[in-house]
Amino acid sequence: MKRIFSGIKPTGHLTLGNYLGAVRRWVEVDQYESDGLFSVVDLHALTVEHDPARVLRLSRQAATLLLAAGLDPKLCTVFVQSHVDEHARLSYLLECTATDGELRRMIQYKEKGARARAAGESVRLSLLTYPVLMAADILAYGTDEVPVGEDQTQHVELTRDLAVRFNQRYGHVFTVPKATHPEVAARVMDLQDPGSKMGKSHENAAGIVYLLDDEDTARRKIMRAVTDSGRDVVYDREASPGVANLLDLLAASTGGNPEALAGVYESYGSLKRDTADAVVEMLRPVRERHAELAADPGHVDQVLRDGAERARGMARPLVDRAYRAIGLMPAVG
């Protein structure tokens, strides 16, 4: 089976966008069709100013939600990145393979760095080097494919470049992975700003449906969604992005087609009501299962321990081989 690696960063509460854009596919497809590793990549949350207690809380919450959504530890490996030392070990070797110039060309570094400077904040070195840590996440497991959104394609290309460069300089160690862009159920946009993706780190939560929002809250956010100046319910992302977003959500929640659904509705109000009902029903089992798992933290801890042990068993021989290839002495004893 092909091996895939994917991760989720605990920088905010997981959203409907995370679920429809990635997690549901992991659950329904990837864990059955591949040797899948799914990680809470907590080290990546340290690249910006953060509250340690919040990162800890969100890491546990994210891991619990992945299990609540349906990832099965019998079928895939679920773990926390910082529990497997090989990520950090390999990251330094890849820093010694990467160049300053190619990291400074990363689009996300430029954008996030600019925002930090505009806010009067310092830019952490880890923000510059985190694409190398991401490369280590992927390469440590001999990953074949990395399912990512378009905004992460540049980082996977860097991963490929580093793997090829290391193999050419020091001997073949790494599988050169490829980025895949699997078709997702919906491209979920912010309900108050349908020109922007629904992101878990946005300061304004009014347009974001979180997986753990109670039913009334989720319903209220959808009912208050920005629509458009016209009255016709049409599926047109350019001319009517707010309505198109609602149709995408309804289609993803019910298995319908957004263009066909547009012809069913004569008013924005009825579209919003049906979309709210469908989203609430889709998320109900996830919230209920999360409540059960949160009440049994020992079970979640055991799953994460087992997952880290399994991941470590995959990564350590490969990373040890990389250490030998680059010229480091084996540990004694």
Salt bridges, closest charged atoms under 4 A:
ASP30 OD1 - ARG25 NE 3.59
ASP35 OD2 - ARG3 NH2 2.80
GLU49 OE2 - ARG124 NH2 3.32
GLU86 OE2 - ARG89 NH1 3.11
GLU86 OE2 - ARG316 NE 2.98
ASP100 OD1 - ARG104 NE 2.84
GLU102 OE2 - ARG165 NH1 2.70
ASP137 OD2 - HIS44 NE2 2.80
ASP137 OD1 - HIS87 ND1 2.64
GLU145 OE1 - LYS2 NZ 3.37
GLU145 OE2 - LYS178 NZ 3.93
GLU150 OE2 - HIS181 ND1 3.98
ASP151 OD2 - LYS197 NZ 3.66
GLU157 OE1 - ARG160 NE 3.98
ASP190 OD2 - HIS202 ND1 3.62
ASP213 OD2 - LYS221 NZ 2.91
GLU215 OE2 - ARG284 NH2 2.60
GLU215 OE2 - ARG287 NH2 3.09
ASP248 OD2 - ARG237 NH2 2.28
ASP277 OD1 - ARG219 NH1 2.31
GLU281 OE2 - ARG284 NH1 2.23
GLU292 OE1 - ARG289 NH1 2.99
ASP301 OD1 - ARG60 NH2 2.22
ASP320 OD1 - ARG89 NH2 2.93
